[in-house]
Amino acid sequence: MNVGIARIVLRIPDSRSLKARRQVARSLGDRIRGRFNVAVAEDAAADGEAWQRLTLFVSCLSNDGAHADAVLANVVDYVADSRPDLELLDYGTEIISGV
């Protein structure tokens, strides 16, 4: 079994409150879950730009590490393409094999 984990860091330029950030996180997370059948979690760490920065963690399970990597790459592409109002600041993926 292979576990794929992706960390996606986004900037929400139009957000002016934590409530607006939570709305984006909830909406985007639900759409990712529904489309790719993966788990999505939000990092709730607060910093100076807490209302404009969003970090999502996405995880998936697969029998094939290449498949898990492809699913996570598709999720990152989907986030970048489906929400042009968000800036993709950074992302990283990791595949853990033999679980």
Beta strands, then each sheet from edge to edge (+ up, - down):
strand 1: 2-11
strand 2: 39-43
strand 3: 53-62
strand 4: 87-97
sheet 1: 2+ 3- 1+ 4-
end
